[in-house]
Amino acid sequence: MHGRLSESSKGWTKELRSISGNDKEAKYDIREWSPDHEKMGKGVTLSNEEIVELRDLLNKLEL
């Protein structure tokens, strides 16, 4: 899974990505990427349980 959340005026994109490897459970990563995807900013990595909790919290917001 891969999705763009926003783009800055300099072309960097904030993205949510599903990452997995070595037959381990997927984790979810949110961070900024340069236009060529050669550089990345600091981000946060969430487990499946944390992403579900985040989803539930977001669903409770009145937007």
C-alpha positions as CSV (number, residue, x, y, z in Angstrom):
1,M,0.0,0.0,0.0
2,H,1.2,3.5,-0.8
3,G,-0.6,6.8,-0.7
4,R,0.3,10.5,-0.9
5,L,-1.1,12.6,1.9
6,S,0.2,16.0,0.8
7,E,2.9,17.8,-1.3
8,S,5.0,20.8,-0.2
9,S,5.7,23.8,-2.4
10,K,9.2,22.4,-2.9
11,G,7.8,19.1,-4.3
12,W,8.4,16.9,-1.2
13,T,5.5,14.5,-0.6
14,K,4.2,13.2,2.7
15,E,3.4,9.6,2.2
16,L,1.9,6.6,4.0
17,R,3.6,3.3,3.0
18,S,3.2,-0.3,4.0
19,I,6.6,-1.9,4.4
20,S,7.5,-5.5,5.1
21,G,10.4,-7.8,4.7
22,N,11.8,-11.1,5.8
23,D,8.4,-12.7,6.2
24,K,7.5,-10.2,9.0
25,E,4.2,-8.5,9.6
26,A,3.8,-5.3,7.6
27,K,4.4,-2.0,9.3
28,Y,3.2,1.4,8.2
29,D,5.5,4.3,7.6
30,I,4.6,8.0,7.4
31,R,7.4,10.4,6.2
32,E,8.3,13.0,3.7
33,W,10.1,12.1,0.4
34,S,12.1,14.3,-2.0
35,P,10.7,14.6,-5.5
36,D,13.1,11.9,-6.8
37,H,12.6,9.7,-3.7
38,E,16.4,9.7,-3.1
39,K,16.0,11.6,0.2
40,M,13.6,11.2,3.0
41,G,12.7,13.1,6.1
42,K,12.1,11.9,9.6
43,G,9.0,9.8,10.0
44,V,7.1,7.5,12.2
45,T,6.6,3.7,11.9
46,L,3.5,2.1,13.2
47,S,2.6,-1.6,13.8
48,N,-0.6,-3.0,12.5
49,E,-2.2,-2.6,16.0
50,E,-1.1,1.0,16.2
51,I,-2.5,1.9,12.7
52,V,-5.8,0.3,13.7
53,E,-5.8,2.4,16.9
54,L,-5.0,5.5,14.9
55,R,-7.8,4.8,12.4
56,D,-10.2,4.4,15.3
57,L,-9.1,7.7,16.8
58,L,-9.4,9.5,13.5
59,N,-12.9,8.1,13.0
60,K,-13.9,9.7,16.3
61,L,-12.9,13.2,15.1
62,E,-15.5,15.6,14.0
63,L,-14.1,17.0,10.8
